[in-house]
Amino acid sequence: MPDIILPDVLNYRLIGDPRSKIAALDTIPSVNYSKLHLVQPYLDELRRRSSARTATNQDSIYTRQDIDLFQNAGRQTPRSMNANV
C-alpha cells in the first residue's frame, strides 16, 4: 500500500469478472522484508504538499473530473432501449 495515493480513475473501475473468486495476486507468494520507516517522520508534510500540488495541477483536476463522471455513471438507473417496456 503506497504512503501517498494519487487520484486515478482506474482505482474506481471494476476490472475483471466480479463473480471470480480468484485474484491474480493470490497465486504470488509473499516475501518477508523489514520496514525501515525512514519516511514515516515526513509523511504528514509529504501528504500535505501532495494534496496542495494535485489541487492545482490541471492533469489532476481532469482526473478528478473523470472519476466523478465514472462514479455518477455507475449510479444511474439502466433504462431499456425497447419502447414497449
PDB file with SEQRES, HELIX, SHEET and CRYST1 records, atoms N, CA, C and O in Angstrom:
SEQRES   1 A   85  MET PRO ASP ILE ILE LEU PRO ASP VAL LEU ASN TYR ARG          
SEQRES   2 A   85  LEU ILE GLY ASP PRO ARG SER LYS ILE ALA ALA LEU ASP          
SEQRES   3 A   85  THR ILE PRO SER VAL ASN TYR SER LYS LEU HIS LEU VAL          
SEQRES   4 A   85  GLN PRO TYR LEU ASP GLU LEU ARG ARG ARG SER SER ALA          
SEQRES   5 A   85  ARG THR ALA THR ASN GLN ASP SER ILE TYR THR ARG GLN          
SEQRES   6 A   85  ASP ILE ASP LEU PHE GLN ASN ALA GLY ARG GLN THR PRO          
SEQRES   7 A   85  ARG SER MET ASN ALA ASN VAL                                  
HELIX    1 AA1 VAL A    9  TYR A   12  5                                   4    
HELIX    2 AA2 ALA A   24  THR A   27  5                                   4    
HELIX    3 AA3 GLN A   40  TYR A   42  5                                   3    
HELIX    4 AA4 LEU A   43  THR A   56  1                                  14    
HELIX    5 AA5 GLN A   58  ARG A   75  1                                  18    
CRYST1    1.000    1.000    1.000  90.00  90.00  90.00 P 1           1          
ATOM      1  N   MET A   1       0.844  -1.174   0.000  1.00  0.00           N  
ATOM      2  CA  MET A   1       0.000   0.000   0.000  1.00  0.00           C  
ATOM      3  C   MET A   1       0.890   1.238   0.000  1.00  0.00           C  
ATOM      4  O   MET A   1       1.758   1.373   0.862  1.00  0.00           O  
ATOM      5  N   PRO A   2       0.686   2.143  -0.956  1.00  0.00           N  
ATOM      6  CA  PRO A   2       1.523   3.340  -1.007  1.00  0.00           C  
ATOM      7  C   PRO A   2       1.215   4.297   0.142  1.00  0.00           C  
ATOM      8  O   PRO A   2       0.104   4.310   0.673  1.00  0.00           O  
ATOM      9  N   ASP A   3       2.200   5.089   0.514  1.00  0.00           N  
ATOM     10  CA  ASP A   3       2.019   6.081   1.573  1.00  0.00           C  
ATOM     11  C   ASP A   3       1.204   7.279   1.081  1.00  0.00           C  
ATOM     12  O   ASP A   3       0.414   7.856   1.828  1.00  0.00           O  
ATOM     13  N   ILE A   4       1.408   7.641  -0.186  1.00  0.00           N  
ATOM     14  CA  ILE A   4       0.685   8.760  -0.785  1.00  0.00           C  
ATOM     15  C   ILE A   4      -0.033   8.229  -2.012  1.00  0.00           C  
ATOM     16  O   ILE A   4       0.593   7.658  -2.904  1.00  0.00           O  
ATOM     17  N   ILE A   5      -1.341   8.414  -2.060  1.00  0.00           N  
ATOM     18  CA  ILE A   5      -2.136   7.897  -3.168  1.00  0.00           C  
ATOM     19  C   ILE A   5      -2.567   9.056  -4.059  1.00  0.00           C  
ATOM     20  O   ILE A   5      -3.219   9.996  -3.606  1.00  0.00           O  
ATOM     21  N   LEU A   6      -2.193   8.974  -5.332  1.00  0.00           N  
ATOM     22  CA  LEU A   6      -2.600   9.975  -6.300  1.00  0.00           C  
ATOM     23  C   LEU A   6      -3.931   9.547  -6.916  1.00  0.00           C  
ATOM     24  O   LEU A   6      -4.157   8.354  -7.123  1.00  0.00           O  
ATOM     25  N   PRO A   7      -4.808  10.493  -7.209  1.00  0.00           N  
ATOM     26  CA  PRO A   7      -6.093  10.126  -7.792  1.00  0.00           C  
ATOM     27  C   PRO A   7      -5.897   9.471  -9.157  1.00  0.00           C  
ATOM     28  O   PRO A   7      -5.101   9.934  -9.974  1.00  0.00           O  
ATOM     29  N   ASP A   8      -6.630   8.393  -9.386  1.00  0.00           N  
ATOM     30  CA  ASP A   8      -6.545   7.664 -10.644  1.00  0.00           C  
ATOM     31  C   ASP A   8      -7.896   7.013 -10.905  1.00  0.00           C  
ATOM     32  O   ASP A   8      -8.425   6.310 -10.044  1.00  0.00           O  
ATOM     33  N   VAL A   9      -8.452   7.241 -12.080  1.00  0.00           N  
ATOM     34  CA  VAL A   9      -9.772   6.701 -12.402  1.00  0.00           C  
ATOM     35  C   VAL A   9      -9.753   5.177 -12.368  1.00  0.00           C  
ATOM     36  O   VAL A   9     -10.794   4.570 -12.116  1.00  0.00           O  
ATOM     37  N   LEU A  10      -8.633   4.546 -12.608  1.00  0.00           N  
ATOM     38  CA  LEU A  10      -8.557   3.085 -12.587  1.00  0.00           C  
ATOM     39  C   LEU A  10      -8.808   2.519 -11.191  1.00  0.00           C  
ATOM     40  O   LEU A  10      -9.195   1.358 -11.057  1.00  0.00           O  
ATOM     41  N   ASN A  11      -8.593   3.317 -10.161  1.00  0.00           N  
ATOM     42  CA  ASN A  11      -8.884   2.863  -8.801  1.00  0.00           C  
ATOM     43  C   ASN A  11     -10.384   2.717  -8.565  1.00  0.00           C  
ATOM     44  O   ASN A  11     -10.801   2.051  -7.617  1.00  0.00           O  
ATOM     45  N   TYR A  12     -11.196   3.334  -9.419  1.00  0.00           N  
ATOM     46  CA  TYR A  12     -12.633   3.332  -9.234  1.00  0.00           C  
ATOM     47  C   TYR A  12     -13.360   2.440 -10.233  1.00  0.00           C  
ATOM     48  O   TYR A  12     -14.584   2.325 -10.186  1.00  0.00           O  
ATOM     49  N   ARG A  13     -12.619   1.813 -11.131  1.00  0.00           N  
ATOM     50  CA  ARG A  13     -13.230   0.949 -12.144  1.00  0.00           C  
ATOM     51  C   ARG A  13     -13.160  -0.489 -11.696  1.00  0.00           C  
ATOM     52  O   ARG A  13     -12.185  -0.924 -11.083  1.00  0.00           O  
ATOM     53  N   LEU A  14     -14.206  -1.216 -12.011  1.00  0.00           N  
ATOM     54  CA  LEU A  14     -14.224  -2.643 -11.756  1.00  0.00           C  
ATOM     55  C   LEU A  14     -13.553  -3.311 -12.942  1.00  0.00           C  
ATOM     56  O   LEU A  14     -14.046  -3.236 -14.068  1.00  0.00           O  
ATOM     57  N   ILE A  15     -12.441  -3.958 -12.691  1.00  0.00           N  
ATOM     58  CA  ILE A  15     -11.686  -4.607 -13.758  1.00  0.00           C  
ATOM     59  C   ILE A  15     -11.773  -6.108 -13.552  1.00  0.00           C  
ATOM     60  O   ILE A  15     -11.538  -6.601 -12.449  1.00  0.00           O  
ATOM     61  N   GLY A  16     -12.106  -6.825 -14.592  1.00  0.00           N  
ATOM     62  CA  GLY A  16     -12.220  -8.271 -14.494  1.00  0.00           C  
ATOM     63  C   GLY A  16     -13.643  -8.693 -14.186  1.00  0.00           C  
ATOM     64  O   GLY A  16     -14.558  -7.869 -14.163  1.00  0.00           O  
ATOM     65  N   ASP A  17     -13.818  -9.957 -13.954  1.00  0.00           N  
ATOM     66  CA  ASP A  17     -15.138 -10.526 -13.684  1.00  0.00           C  
ATOM     67  C   ASP A  17     -15.417 -10.443 -12.193  1.00  0.00           C  
ATOM     68  O   ASP A  17     -14.714 -11.080 -11.408  1.00  0.00           O  
ATOM     69  N   PRO A  18     -16.430  -9.669 -11.771  1.00  0.00           N  
ATOM     70  CA  PRO A  18     -16.699  -9.525 -10.339  1.00  0.00           C  
ATOM     71  C   PRO A  18     -17.144 -10.832  -9.686  1.00  0.00           C  
ATOM     72  O   PRO A  18     -17.103 -10.952  -8.462  1.00  0.00           O  
ATOM     73  N   ARG A  19     -17.569 -11.810 -10.484  1.00  0.00           N  
ATOM     74  CA  ARG A  19     -18.001 -13.090  -9.936  1.00  0.00           C  
ATOM     75  C   ARG A  19     -16.825 -14.015  -9.638  1.00  0.00           C  
ATOM     76  O   ARG A  19     -16.976 -15.012  -8.932  1.00  0.00           O  
ATOM     77  N   SER A  20     -15.659 -13.682 -10.178  1.00  0.00           N  
ATOM     78  CA  SER A  20     -14.492 -14.533  -9.987  1.00  0.00           C  
ATOM     79  C   SER A  20     -13.998 -14.430  -8.543  1.00  0.00           C  
ATOM     80  O   SER A  20     -13.854 -13.332  -8.007  1.00  0.00           O  
ATOM     81  N   LYS A  21     -13.745 -15.564  -7.930  1.00  0.00           N  
ATOM     82  CA  LYS A  21     -13.261 -15.586  -6.540  1.00  0.00           C  
ATOM     83  C   LYS A  21     -11.735 -15.576  -6.478  1.00  0.00           C  
ATOM     84  O   LYS A  21     -11.159 -15.439  -5.399  1.00  0.00           O  
ATOM     85  N   ILE A  22     -11.086 -15.720  -7.620  1.00  0.00           N  
ATOM     86  CA  ILE A  22      -9.625 -15.817  -7.651  1.00  0.00           C  
ATOM     87  C   ILE A  22      -9.052 -14.506  -8.172  1.00  0.00           C  
ATOM     88  O   ILE A  22      -9.393 -14.064  -9.269  1.00  0.00           O  
ATOM     89  N   ALA A  23      -8.195 -13.896  -7.394  1.00  0.00           N  
ATOM     90  CA  ALA A  23      -7.494 -12.691  -7.823  1.00  0.00           C  
ATOM     91  C   ALA A  23      -6.117 -13.093  -8.332  1.00  0.00           C  
ATOM     92  O   ALA A  23      -5.539 -14.075  -7.867  1.00  0.00           O  
ATOM     93  N   ALA A  24      -5.597 -12.337  -9.282  1.00  0.00           N  
ATOM     94  CA  ALA A  24      -4.308 -12.675  -9.887  1.00  0.00           C  
ATOM     95  C   ALA A  24      -3.186 -12.713  -8.857  1.00  0.00           C  
ATOM     96  O   ALA A  24      -2.278 -13.538  -8.957  1.00  0.00           O  
ATOM     97  N   LEU A  25      -3.242 -11.833  -7.877  1.00  0.00           N  
ATOM     98  CA  LEU A  25      -2.161 -11.779  -6.895  1.00  0.00           C  
ATOM     99  C   LEU A  25      -2.256 -12.868  -5.836  1.00  0.00           C  
ATOM    100  O   LEU A  25      -1.331 -13.030  -5.039  1.00  0.00           O  
ATOM    101  N   ASP A  26      -3.343 -13.609  -5.810  1.00  0.00           N  
ATOM    102  CA  ASP A  26      -3.480 -14.686  -4.827  1.00  0.00           C  
ATOM    103  C   ASP A  26      -2.459 -15.792  -5.034  1.00  0.00           C  
ATOM    104  O   ASP A  26      -2.145 -16.526  -4.097  1.00  0.00           O  
ATOM    105  N   THR A  27      -1.941 -15.920  -6.236  1.00  0.00           N  
ATOM    106  CA  THR A  27      -1.028 -17.023  -6.530  1.00  0.00           C  
ATOM    107  C   THR A  27       0.433 -16.648  -6.332  1.00  0.00           C  
ATOM    108  O   THR A  27       1.307 -17.504  -6.468  1.00  0.00           O  
ATOM    109  N   ILE A  28       0.715 -15.402  -6.016  1.00  0.00           N  
ATOM    110  CA  ILE A  28       2.093 -14.959  -5.820  1.00  0.00           C  
ATOM    111  C   ILE A  28       2.424 -15.020  -4.331  1.00  0.00           C  
ATOM    112  O   ILE A  28       1.767 -14.363  -3.524  1.00  0.00           O  
ATOM    113  N   PRO A  29       3.445 -15.809  -3.961  1.00  0.00           N  
ATOM    114  CA  PRO A  29       3.773 -15.899  -2.535  1.00  0.00           C  
ATOM    115  C   PRO A  29       4.360 -14.579  -2.022  1.00  0.00           C  
ATOM    116  O   PRO A  29       5.078 -13.884  -2.741  1.00  0.00           O  
ATOM    117  N   SER A  30       4.042 -14.254  -0.777  1.00  0.00           N  
ATOM    118  CA  SER A  30       4.572 -13.025  -0.196  1.00  0.00           C  
ATOM    119  C   SER A  30       6.044 -13.191   0.164  1.00  0.00           C  
ATOM    120  O   SER A  30       6.552 -14.304   0.297  1.00  0.00           O  
ATOM    121  N   VAL A  31       6.703 -12.068   0.313  1.00  0.00           N  
ATOM    122  CA  VAL A  31       8.125 -12.039   0.627  1.00  0.00           C  
ATOM    123  C   VAL A  31       8.295 -11.382   1.988  1.00  0.00           C  
ATOM    124  O   VAL A  31       7.637 -10.385   2.287  1.00  0.00           O  
ATOM    125  N   ASN A  32       9.163 -11.929   2.802  1.00  0.00           N  
ATOM    126  CA  ASN A  32       9.470 -11.317   4.096  1.00  0.00           C  
ATOM    127  C   ASN A  32      10.443 -10.165   3.878  1.00  0.00           C  
ATOM    128  O   ASN A  32      11.420 -10.292   3.140  1.00  0.00           O  
ATOM    129  N   TYR A  33      10.165  -9.047   4.528  1.00  0.00           N  
ATOM    130  CA  TYR A  33      11.056  -7.894   4.441  1.00  0.00           C  
ATOM    131  C   TYR A  33      10.916  -7.071   5.714  1.00  0.00           C  
ATOM    132  O   TYR A  33       9.926  -7.178   6.438  1.00  0.00           O  
ATOM    133  N   SER A  34      11.919  -6.254   5.969  1.00  0.00           N  
ATOM    134  CA  SER A  34      11.904  -5.378   7.143  1.00  0.00           C  
ATOM    135  C   SER A  34      11.568  -3.962   6.700  1.00  0.00           C  
ATOM    136  O   SER A  34      12.218  -3.418   5.807  1.00  0.00           O  
ATOM    137  N   LYS A  35      10.561  -3.366   7.318  1.00  0.00           N  
ATOM    138  CA  LYS A  35      10.230  -1.982   7.012  1.00  0.00           C  
ATOM    139  C   LYS A  35      11.228  -1.076   7.714  1.00  0.00           C  
ATOM    140  O   LYS A  35      11.517  -1.248   8.898  1.00  0.00           O  
ATOM    141  N   LEU A  36      11.748  -0.112   6.972  1.00  0.00           N  
ATOM    142  CA  LEU A  36      12.725   0.800   7.543  1.00  0.00           C  
ATOM    143  C   LEU A  36      12.082   2.016   8.198  1.00  0.00           C  
ATOM    144  O   LEU A  36      12.681   2.634   9.078  1.00  0.00           O  
ATOM    145  N   HIS A  37      10.871   2.363   7.779  1.00  0.00           N  
ATOM    146  CA  HIS A  37      10.142   3.512   8.336  1.00  0.00           C  
ATOM    147  C   HIS A  37      10.934   4.818   8.232  1.00  0.00           C  
ATOM    148  O   HIS A  37      10.789   5.699   9.080  1.00  0.00           O  
ATOM    149  N   LEU A  38      11.764   4.947   7.203  1.00  0.00           N  
ATOM    150  CA  LEU A  38      12.556   6.165   7.052  1.00  0.00           C  
ATOM    151  C   LEU A  38      11.715   7.372   6.651  1.00  0.00           C  
ATOM    152  O   LEU A  38      12.078   8.509   6.953  1.00  0.00           O  
ATOM    153  N   VAL A  39      10.605   7.135   5.977  1.00  0.00           N  
ATOM    154  CA  VAL A  39       9.773   8.231   5.508  1.00  0.00           C  
ATOM    155  C   VAL A  39       8.701   8.623   6.535  1.00  0.00           C  
ATOM    156  O   VAL A  39       8.106   9.696   6.432  1.00  0.00           O  
ATOM    157  N   GLN A  40       8.464   7.778   7.497  1.00  0.00           N  
ATOM    158  CA  GLN A  40       7.387   7.987   8.472  1.00  0.00           C  
ATOM    159  C   GLN A  40       7.395   9.383   9.116  1.00  0.00           C  
ATOM    160  O   GLN A  40       6.329   9.987   9.227  1.00  0.00           O  
ATOM    161  N   PRO A  41       8.526   9.913   9.537  1.00  0.00           N  
ATOM    162  CA  PRO A  41       8.506  11.238  10.172  1.00  0.00           C  
ATOM    163  C   PRO A  41       8.090  12.365   9.215  1.00  0.00           C  
ATOM    164  O   PRO A  41       7.708  13.446   9.665  1.00  0.00           O  
ATOM    165  N   TYR A  42       8.161  12.122   7.913  1.00  0.00           N  
ATOM    166  CA  TYR A  42       7.876  13.155   6.924  1.00  0.00           C  
ATOM    167  C   TYR A  42       6.517  12.980   6.244  1.00  0.00           C  
ATOM    168  O   TYR A  42       6.134  13.814   5.423  1.00  0.00           O  
ATOM    169  N   LEU A  43       5.790  11.928   6.565  1.00  0.00           N  
ATOM    170  CA  LEU A  43       4.563  11.603   5.834  1.00  0.00           C  
ATOM    171  C   LEU A  43       3.501  12.697   5.888  1.00  0.00           C  
ATOM    172  O   LEU A  43       2.904  13.013   4.859  1.00  0.00           O  
ATOM    173  N   ASP A  44       3.253  13.271   7.033  1.00  0.00           N  
ATOM    174  CA  ASP A  44       2.230  14.313   7.126  1.00  0.00           C  
ATOM    175  C   ASP A  44       2.552  15.485   6.212  1.00  0.00           C  
ATOM    176  O   ASP A  44       1.677  15.983   5.504  1.00  0.00           O  
ATOM    177  N   GLU A  45       3.801  15.926   6.225  1.00  0.00           N  
ATOM    178  CA  GLU A  45       4.217  17.046   5.361  1.00  0.00           C  
ATOM    179  C   GLU A  45       4.160  16.646   3.888  1.00  0.00           C  
ATOM    180  O   GLU A  45       3.732  17.442   3.052  1.00  0.00           O  
ATOM    181  N   LEU A  46       4.581  15.439   3.562  1.00  0.00           N  
ATOM    182  CA  LEU A  46       4.541  14.971   2.173  1.00  0.00           C  
ATOM    183  C   LEU A  46       3.099  14.867   1.665  1.00  0.00           C  
ATOM    184  O   LEU A  46       2.811  15.246   0.530  1.00  0.00           O  
ATOM    185  N   ARG A  47       2.203  14.361   2.497  1.00  0.00           N  
ATOM    186  CA  ARG A  47       0.799  14.275   2.101  1.00  0.00           C  
ATOM    187  C   ARG A  47       0.194  15.656   1.907  1.00  0.00           C  
ATOM    188  O   ARG A  47      -0.573  15.877   0.970  1.00  0.00           O  
ATOM    189  N   ARG A  48       0.537  16.581   2.787  1.00  0.00           N  
ATOM    190  CA  ARG A  48       0.030  17.954   2.671  1.00  0.00           C  
ATOM    191  C   ARG A  48       0.516  18.586   1.368  1.00  0.00           C  
ATOM    192  O   ARG A  48      -0.269  19.205   0.650  1.00  0.00           O  
ATOM    193  N   ARG A  49       1.790  18.435   1.064  1.00  0.00           N  
ATOM    194  CA  ARG A  49       2.339  19.010  -0.167  1.00  0.00           C  
ATOM    195  C   ARG A  49       1.747  18.341  -1.409  1.00  0.00           C  
ATOM    196  O   ARG A  49       1.468  19.007  -2.406  1.00  0.00           O  
ATOM    197  N   SER A  50       1.560  17.039  -1.342  1.00  0.00           N  
ATOM    198  CA  SER A  50       0.964  16.324  -2.469  1.00  0.00           C  
ATOM    199  C   SER A  50      -0.458  16.811  -2.720  1.00  0.00           C  
ATOM    200  O   SER A  50      -0.846  17.037  -3.867  1.00  0.00           O  
ATOM    201  N   SER A  51      -1.237  16.973  -1.652  1.00  0.00           N  
ATOM    202  CA  SER A  51      -2.610  17.472  -1.790  1.00  0.00           C  
ATOM    203  C   SER A  51      -2.636  18.873  -2.384  1.00  0.00           C  
ATOM    204  O   SER A  51      -3.481  19.183  -3.224  1.00  0.00           O  
ATOM    205  N   ALA A  52      -1.707  19.718  -1.944  1.00  0.00           N  
ATOM    206  CA  ALA A  52      -1.644  21.083  -2.464  1.00  0.00           C  
ATOM    207  C   ALA A  52      -1.294  21.072  -3.955  1.00  0.00           C  
ATOM    208  O   ALA A  52      -1.864  21.842  -4.728  1.00  0.00           O  
ATOM    209  N   ARG A  53      -0.372  20.214  -4.358  1.00  0.00           N  
ATOM    210  CA  ARG A  53       0.013  20.119  -5.766  1.00  0.00           C  
ATOM    211  C   ARG A  53      -1.124  19.589  -6.628  1.00  0.00           C  
ATOM    212  O   ARG A  53      -1.416  20.147  -7.686  1.00  0.00           O  
ATOM    213  N   THR A  54      -1.762  18.519  -6.182  1.00  0.00           N  
ATOM    214  CA  THR A  54      -2.811  17.918  -7.003  1.00  0.00           C  
ATOM    215  C   THR A  54      -4.064  18.786  -7.057  1.00  0.00           C  
ATOM    216  O   THR A  54      -4.863  18.662  -7.986  1.00  0.00           O  
ATOM    217  N   ALA A  55      -4.242  19.657  -6.075  1.00  0.00           N  
ATOM    218  CA  ALA A  55      -5.412  20.551  -6.083  1.00  0.00           C  
ATOM    219  C   ALA A  55      -5.313  21.582  -7.198  1.00  0.00           C  
ATOM    220  O   ALA A  55      -6.340  22.057  -7.684  1.00  0.00           O  
ATOM    221  N   THR A  56      -4.111  21.936  -7.611  1.00  0.00           N  
ATOM    222  CA  THR A  56      -3.930  22.977  -8.631  1.00  0.00           C  
ATOM    223  C   THR A  56      -3.380  22.439  -9.945  1.00  0.00           C  
ATOM    224  O   THR A  56      -3.333  23.174 -10.931  1.00  0.00           O  
ATOM    225  N   ASN A  57      -2.964  21.177  -9.984  1.00  0.00           N  
ATOM    226  CA  ASN A  57      -2.409  20.594 -11.200  1.00  0.00           C  
ATOM    227  C   ASN A  57      -3.539  20.248 -12.163  1.00  0.00           C  
ATOM    228  O   ASN A  57      -4.463  19.520 -11.801  1.00  0.00           O  
ATOM    229  N   GLN A  58      -3.469  20.771 -13.398  1.00  0.00           N  
ATOM    230  CA  GLN A  58      -4.559  20.599 -14.354  1.00  0.00           C  
ATOM    231  C   GLN A  58      -4.803  19.128 -14.687  1.00  0.00           C  
ATOM    232  O   GLN A  58      -5.958  18.733 -14.844  1.00  0.00           O  
ATOM    233  N   ASP A  59      -3.769  18.310 -14.800  1.00  0.00           N  
ATOM    234  CA  ASP A  59      -3.967  16.884 -15.070  1.00  0.00           C  
ATOM    235  C   ASP A  59      -4.717  16.214 -13.924  1.00  0.00           C  
ATOM    236  O   ASP A  59      -5.581  15.371 -14.161  1.00  0.00           O  
ATOM    237  N   SER A  60      -4.397  16.580 -12.692  1.00  0.00           N  
ATOM    238  CA  SER A  60      -5.094  16.021 -11.537  1.00  0.00           C  
ATOM    239  C   SER A  60      -6.547  16.475 -11.501  1.00  0.00           C  
ATOM    240  O   SER A  60      -7.428  15.710 -11.108  1.00  0.00           O  
ATOM    241  N   ILE A  61      -6.797  17.699 -11.902  1.00  0.00           N  
ATOM    242  CA  ILE A  61      -8.167  18.213 -11.957  1.00  0.00           C  
ATOM    243  C   ILE A  61      -8.976  17.421 -12.985  1.00  0.00           C  
ATOM    244  O   ILE A  61     -10.114  17.037 -12.719  1.00  0.00           O  
ATOM    245  N   TYR A  62      -8.386  17.177 -14.165  1.00  0.00           N  
ATOM    246  CA  TYR A  62      -9.061  16.364 -15.181  1.00  0.00           C  
ATOM    247  C   TYR A  62      -9.329  14.951 -14.664  1.00  0.00           C  
ATOM    248  O   TYR A  62     -10.396  14.384 -14.902  1.00  0.00           O  
ATOM    249  N   THR A  63      -8.355  14.396 -13.960  1.00  0.00           N  
ATOM    250  CA  THR A  63      -8.518  13.039 -13.421  1.00  0.00           C  
ATOM    251  C   THR A  63      -9.667  12.999 -12.426  1.00  0.00           C  
ATOM    252  O   THR A  63     -10.475  12.071 -12.466  1.00  0.00           O  
ATOM    253  N   ARG A  64      -9.762  13.984 -11.533  1.00  0.00           N  
ATOM    254  CA  ARG A  64     -10.864  14.028 -10.571  1.00  0.00           C  
ATOM    255  C   ARG A  64     -12.211  14.182 -11.280  1.00  0.00           C  
ATOM    256  O   ARG A  64     -13.210  13.607 -10.848  1.00  0.00           O  
ATOM    257  N   GLN A  65     -12.240  14.959 -12.372  1.00  0.00           N  
ATOM    258  CA  GLN A  65     -13.472  15.102 -13.148  1.00  0.00           C  
ATOM    259  C   GLN A  65     -13.859  13.760 -13.775  1.00  0.00           C  
ATOM    260  O   GLN A  65     -15.031  13.384 -13.782  1.00  0.00           O  
ATOM    261  N   ASP A  66     -12.863  13.044 -14.299  1.00  0.00           N  
ATOM    262  CA  ASP A  66     -13.135  11.714 -14.873  1.00  0.00           C  
ATOM    263  C   ASP A  66     -13.669  10.759 -13.809  1.00  0.00           C  
ATOM    264  O   ASP A  66     -14.596   9.991 -14.065  1.00  0.00           O  
ATOM    265  N   ILE A  67     -13.085  10.810 -12.622  1.00  0.00           N  
ATOM    266  CA  ILE A  67     -13.541   9.955 -11.518  1.00  0.00           C  
ATOM    267  C   ILE A  67     -14.990  10.293 -11.173  1.00  0.00           C  
ATOM    268  O   ILE A  67     -15.809   9.392 -10.989  1.00  0.00           O  
ATOM    269  N   ASP A  68     -15.309  11.579 -11.086  1.00  0.00           N  
ATOM    270  CA  ASP A  68     -16.685  11.997 -10.782  1.00  0.00           C  
ATOM    271  C   ASP A  68     -17.658  11.503 -11.855  1.00  0.00           C  
ATOM    272  O   ASP A  68     -18.733  10.996 -11.534  1.00  0.00           O  
ATOM    273  N   LEU A  69     -17.280  11.651 -13.132  1.00  0.00           N  
ATOM    274  CA  LEU A  69     -18.139  11.180 -14.224  1.00  0.00           C  
ATOM    275  C   LEU A  69     -18.351   9.677 -14.134  1.00  0.00           C  
ATOM    276  O   LEU A  69     -19.470   9.192 -14.303  1.00  0.00           O  
ATOM    277  N   PHE A  70     -17.284   8.943 -13.869  1.00  0.00           N  
ATOM    278  CA  PHE A  70     -17.379   7.487 -13.780  1.00  0.00           C  
ATOM    279  C   PHE A  70     -18.282   7.075 -12.616  1.00  0.00           C  
ATOM    280  O   PHE A  70     -19.133   6.197 -12.765  1.00  0.00           O  
ATOM    281  N   GLN A  71     -18.095   7.707 -11.466  1.00  0.00           N  
ATOM    282  CA  GLN A  71     -18.911   7.362 -10.305  1.00  0.00           C  
ATOM    283  C   GLN A  71     -20.377   7.722 -10.525  1.00  0.00           C  
ATOM    284  O   GLN A  71     -21.260   6.961 -10.131  1.00  0.00           O  
ATOM    285  N   ASN A  72     -20.650   8.863 -11.144  1.00  0.00           N  
ATOM    286  CA  ASN A  72     -22.031   9.267 -11.412  1.00  0.00           C  
ATOM    287  C   ASN A  72     -22.688   8.345 -12.439  1.00  0.00           C  
ATOM    288  O   ASN A  72     -23.878   8.047 -12.331  1.00  0.00           O  
ATOM    289  N   ALA A  73     -21.929   7.897 -13.423  1.00  0.00           N  
ATOM    290  CA  ALA A  73     -22.471   6.981 -14.427  1.00  0.00           C  
ATOM    291  C   ALA A  73     -22.863   5.658 -13.779  1.00  0.00           C  
ATOM    292  O   ALA A  73     -23.839   5.033 -14.195  1.00  0.00           O  
ATOM    293  N   GLY A  74     -22.124   5.230 -12.779  1.00  0.00           N  
ATOM    294  CA  GLY A  74     -22.422   3.985 -12.083  1.00  0.00           C  
ATOM    295  C   GLY A  74     -23.674   4.081 -11.234  1.00  0.00           C  
ATOM    296  O   GLY A  74     -24.279   3.057 -10.915  1.00  0.00           O  
ATOM    297  N   ARG A  75     -24.075   5.282 -10.861  1.00  0.00           N  
ATOM    298  CA  ARG A  75     -25.259   5.481 -10.018  1.00  0.00           C  
ATOM    299  C   ARG A  75     -26.550   5.595 -10.835  1.00  0.00           C  
ATOM    300  O   ARG A  75     -27.647   5.515 -10.282  1.00  0.00           O  
ATOM    301  N   GLN A  76     -26.417   5.782 -12.144  1.00  0.00           N  
ATOM    302  CA  GLN A  76     -27.600   5.956 -12.975  1.00  0.00           C  
ATOM    303  C   GLN A  76     -28.342   4.632 -13.123  1.00  0.00           C  
ATOM    304  O   GLN A  76     -27.740   3.560 -13.182  1.00  0.00           O  
ATOM    305  N   THR A  77     -29.661   4.742 -13.182  1.00  0.00           N  
ATOM    306  CA  THR A  77     -30.509   3.561 -13.355  1.00  0.00           C  
ATOM    307  C   THR A  77     -30.506   3.162 -14.822  1.00  0.00           C  
ATOM    308  O   THR A  77     -30.783   3.996 -15.684  1.00  0.00           O  
ATOM    309  N   PRO A  78     -30.196   1.895 -15.126  1.00  0.00           N  
ATOM    310  CA  PRO A  78     -30.237   1.463 -16.524  1.00  0.00           C  
ATOM    311  C   PRO A  78     -31.664   1.545 -17.074  1.00  0.00           C  
ATOM    312  O   PRO A  78     -32.628   1.267 -16.361  1.00  0.00           O  
ATOM    313  N   ARG A  79     -31.782   1.915 -18.298  1.00  0.00           N  
ATOM    314  CA  ARG A  79     -33.087   2.041 -18.930  1.00  0.00           C  
ATOM    315  C   ARG A  79     -33.109   1.169 -20.191  1.00  0.00           C  
ATOM    316  O   ARG A  79     -32.114   1.050 -20.906  1.00  0.00           O  
ATOM    317  N   SER A  80     -34.249   0.580 -20.432  1.00  0.00           N  
ATOM    318  CA  SER A  80     -34.408  -0.262 -21.604  1.00  0.00           C  
ATOM    319  C   SER A  80     -34.496   0.601 -22.851  1.00  0.00           C  
ATOM    320  O   SER A  80     -35.118   1.663 -22.840  1.00  0.00           O  
ATOM    321  N   MET A  81     -33.863   0.134 -23.936  1.00  0.00           N  
ATOM    322  CA  MET A  81     -33.984   0.825 -25.204  1.00  0.00           C  
ATOM    323  C   MET A  81     -35.220   0.352 -25.959  1.00  0.00           C  
ATOM    324  O   MET A  81     -35.552   0.885 -27.018  1.00  0.00           O  
ATOM    325  N   ASN A  82     -35.893  -0.643 -25.413  1.00  0.00           N  
ATOM    326  CA  ASN A  82     -37.111  -1.157 -26.016  1.00  0.00           C  
ATOM    327  C   ASN A  82     -38.270  -0.250 -25.611  1.00  0.00           C  
ATOM    328  O   ASN A  82     -38.551  -0.108 -24.421  1.00  0.00           O  
ATOM    329  N   ALA A  83     -38.929   0.348 -26.557  1.00  0.00           N  
ATOM    330  CA  ALA A  83     -40.011   1.312 -26.273  1.00  0.00           C  
ATOM    331  C   ALA A  83     -41.232   0.636 -25.660  1.00  0.00           C  
ATOM    332  O   ALA A  83     -42.063   1.303 -25.044  1.00  0.00           O  
ATOM    333  N   ASN A  84     -41.348  -0.689 -25.825  1.00  0.00           N  
ATOM    334  CA  ASN A  84     -42.521  -1.405 -25.308  1.00  0.00           C  
ATOM    335  C   ASN A  84     -42.387  -1.783 -23.835  1.00  0.00           C  
ATOM    336  O   ASN A  84     -43.337  -2.291 -23.239  1.00  0.00           O  
ATOM    337  N   VAL A  85     -41.243  -1.547 -23.256  1.00  0.00           N  
ATOM    338  CA  VAL A  85     -41.031  -1.975 -21.866  1.00  0.00           C  
ATOM    339  C   VAL A  85     -41.415  -0.888 -20.912  1.00  0.00           C  
ATOM    340  O   VAL A  85     -41.305  -1.063 -19.698  1.00  0.00           O  
TER     341      VAL A  85                                                      
END                                                                             
